[in-house]
Structures are given as structure tokens and as C-alpha cells.
């Protein structure tokens, strides 16, 4: 396993990570797990043993460290993006379902309002569809998955939670 330090790439630095490289993956992992606000290209991954790493760590410029092996590199490249995509699709389906429930409840309210016998009753006063699918647990799943990734890559943040 190789340990990397992730720093913000100086604006005047022409050095960028090669596409498909371990360094690019390290920057992607750090950006994703630390919720880095800028583009991943603004980050640079350097081996912990390098002079650049030592200098940036001493000057408190290091954002985080993480460890990556050939196996965990392949996991990131092949599995994690598929899992994130599938979790995104699940979230979209959940949001769409909640939207459909809201629309159906509005139609039910309209049906009661247009009724002469039941116009005083509003179902939405008694039924809350906002967050109705919260029990599905998608938020908890995302937290557990991120925690597993943090453990897998041994991510250690050096900066206060500013992102």
C-alpha cells in the first residue's frame, strides 16, 4: 500500500495527474470523501515520502492523507463509481416517488374540496408525504458506504471541516 498526501495544486503549476493514474484516483477519492468544493483538477496527490509532501505537511497545506493498493485502486475505478451511480438512481426514484405521492395527495385534496358533502375535510392536514420514504434509509446507506470508503483508504483529514 502506498500512502499519499493530497494538497491543493498551485494555480501556476502545470503538473496535473495523468488520466487513469493512481494519483488521479487519489484526488478523486479525497475530493469525494472530503466534499471538496472545487474541481478535482485543483488537487494534487504526492507520495508521502516525497519532498513536496514533507514541505506541504510542515506548512499545514496538506488536506488529507490516504492509502491505496492495486486492489483498492481497482475497487475505486470499477466498483465505487457503479455503486455511486446506482445509489444516485435509487435517490432519483425515491424523489420521484415522493413527488408522485404529493401530486396524488393534492388531487385527493381537490376531490374533497370539490365535494359538497366533504368540502370541509382536507386530507393533507392528516397525511404527510414529505419525507414519507425516509424510512427507506438511503441517507444512512450513503453514510455507511462513505464510512467504509474512509476506512478502506485510511483517509485522514489534516484540515478543519471547512469544505
MOLIN-V463558 format. One record per run of one state. SS is the DSSP state (h for helix, s for strand, l for the rest). FROM is the first residue (numbers start at 0). TO is the last residue. Records with the same first field share a line. If there is no record, write none. Layout:
SS=FROM-TO, FROM-TO
This chain:
l=0-0, 8-20, 34-38, 47-49, 58-60, 68-68, 114-121, 125-132, 136-136, 152-154, 157-162
s=1-7, 42-46, 61-67, 155-156
h=21-33, 39-41, 50-57, 69-113, 122-124, 133-135, 137-151
